């Protein structure tokens, strides 16, 4: 197994100008708060081996042009474990970040809480969680990079608790460390790649791409704006459908431009968030941040599939983060509706949709919505901005799909098209009803 990079080697992957913060003073006996025999000697050996006085190194630096507070764990110092002095340093780093209005980047490599300090070590997790919460309440972004290994309380606070979670390839990630897992546990479940699949890690990043990736994220997350996101221009036809069924047929056309095309046309550069932090991912919901005309815009975009509970939770996570950082949000609506299979119900479809409705309703940052295809019932409306929703000429928005409406009304199949007209779901109908602000053409919709 290759030797693990030290804390300072990990810092060097991100920056060339790291400046360490002075460690807070603390008085304690040589054997620690529990007078654990041999603890002082273990600390001394760890210092001799690593050159560090504690399991974390904290300081400030510039990463790709963005000043930030950096926290790096030294796994060679007692397994990167958290003790009282570790808590002192982490608290001081967050205090410095709030005082100087800087984002926080944590390079985590830890085996958990330090046994030689007992419950006093474990309670550092509460201390760290409070500092993280205060930093978040101050509107400052937090990013974590998971190194090998990231386990125990360090994963459950600084790691998983960050706004954006990245990981190096193949590293161990999990609450349970390798020595305390069930004997029959599958090692593959405790990897960065498994956590990406489970929606708890956003992306795996190779070491050579780390500086560029973290630089991009920090630049995006530290650019607040009070103006709404401009409405994208339509990428499809600009003529309007003659009938309701024509509108439905256009929106369901497999050749119609989808969310990926709209995002590519709208953003100069962008990067995705991945996962709902609750064990799920939905490839049918694209969420992330990008730059449009030099401004950071967050986005949540449906891709034309039935949206699953994880998709709604990921969108809610995205909007809450953008709201906390004062970044405007663009949503793209395109779904036949919420997934309604048995598994979706077991995964909490109703609760996920309700949470997204609430998140949209209470967001203080401005939201802009463009319906680019199918707008199927509440599964689409949950993502729509009240009072600032627009539509393209090849889209529709309806209380229910015309086929389902006809079935509920016990109408024969040949009346589906007439039912589509009765639903008044065409773009021009939606404008006349006051449901949307307007129809966009090949250029962005006018402000107002």
Residue, then its C-alpha position, 0 to 999 in steps of 0.5 A: x500500500x502506498x504511503x499516505x500523503x502528510x497533511x502538508x503534502x495534501x495542502x501542497x496539492x491545493x496551494x503554494x502560499x499556506x500560512x499556518x495559524x498559531x495554535x491555541x494555548x492549552x494547559x494539561x498534564x503530560x498524560x492527558x485529561x484521563x491520565x492515561x499511562x503512556x499517552x504523553x510518550x505516544x504524543x511525543x513519538x507522533x511529533x517526532x515521526x511527523x513533525x506536528x504537535x497535533x493531528x490537524x494543521x490549520x491556516x489560510x491560503x489562496x486557492x486559485x485566486x480565492x482566499x480560504x481557511x484550510x484544515x488538514x489532518x495528519x493521519x501519522x499523528x495518532x491516526x488523525x484522531x480528534x482530541x481536546x487540542x484538535x478541537x481547540x485548533x478546529x474552533x480557532x480555524x472557524x473563528x478566523x474564517x468568520x472574522x475574515x469572511x473566508x470559506x473553509x476547506x477541510x482535508x480530512x484523514x482520520x480514524x475518529x475520536x482519541x480513546x486516550x481522552x475518553x468522552x472529552x475527545x468524543x464531545x469535540x464532535x459537538x464542538x466541531x458541529x457547532x462551529x460548522x453551524x455558526x460558519x454556515x449561518x454566517x453565509x460562508x461555504x464549507x468544502x471537504x476533501x476526503x483522504x485515506x481514511x475518513x472514518x468515525x466522527x471526522x467523517x460525520x462532522x467535517x467530512x459529511x457535514x460540508x456543503x460540498x464533499x469531494x474525495x480522492x479515488x479509492x479512499x476509505x470512507x465510512x462511519x465505521x473504521x476498518x477495525x470495528x466493522x462487522x467481520x462479514x462487511x463488504x469492504x467495497x461499501x466503505x469507499x469513496x466510490x460507494x459513497x458517491x453512488x449512495x449520494x453522500x459524496x459529490x464527486x471523486x477527484x484525481x490528485x492532479x485535478x484537485x487544485x483546479x476543481x477546488x479552485x472552481x468550487x471556491x470561486x463559484x461559492x463565494x460570489x453572491x448576487x441579489x439579481x435573479x438569474x436571466x431566463x435562458x433563450x429557447x433552443x427549439x422551435x419558436x412557433x406556438x402549437x395550434x392545439x393542446x395535443x400539439x403542445x404535448x406531442x412537441x414536449x414529448x419529442x425525443x429530439x427536443x433540446x433537453x436540460x443538458x443542452x440548455x445548461x451547456x448553452x447558458x453556462x460558461x463553466x459549471x460543476x455538479x452536486x451529486x446526491x441527496x445526502x440521504x442515500x440516493x441519487x437521481x440521474x434525472x435531476x441535474x444540480x450544481x453551480x455555474x457562471x453566466x455572464x460572469x455571475x454565479x448561478x445555481x441550477x436544478x434541472x429535470x432531464x425529462x424522466x419521472x423525478x425520483x425522491x432523491x431528485x427532489x431532495x437533491x434539488x432542495x439541498x441545492x436551493x438551501x445551499x444557494x439560499x445560504x450563500x445568497x446565490x440566485x437559482x435557475x430551475x429547468x422543469x421537464x418531467x412527465x411527473x413524479x415517479x409513482x412506483x412502489x419503490x418511490x413510495x418507500x423512498x418517501x416521494x410525498x415527503x421529498x416533494x413537500x420538502x422541495x415545495x417548502x424550500x422553494x416557498x421560503x427561499x430568500x434568494x431569487x429563483x427563476x424557472x423555465x419550463x423546457x418540456x413536459x410540466x407534469x403535475x405537482x412533480x413539476x410544479x415543486x421545482x417552479x418559482x412562484x411568480x417567475x416561471x417562463x415557458x418555451x414554445x415546445x413545452x406544456x404545463x398541466x395539472x395532469x397528463x391528458x391520458x390520465x385525465x381522460x382515464x379519471x373522467x372515464x373517457x374513451x381513448x379517442x377523447x384524449x386529444x380533446x381533453x388536452x385542449x380542455x386542460x388549456x396546457x399550451x404555452x399561450x394558454x398558460x400566459x392567458x391564465x396568468x400561470x407563467x410570466x411569458x413565452x421565451x423565444x430564441x433570445x432570453x426573456x425580457x426582465x421585468 
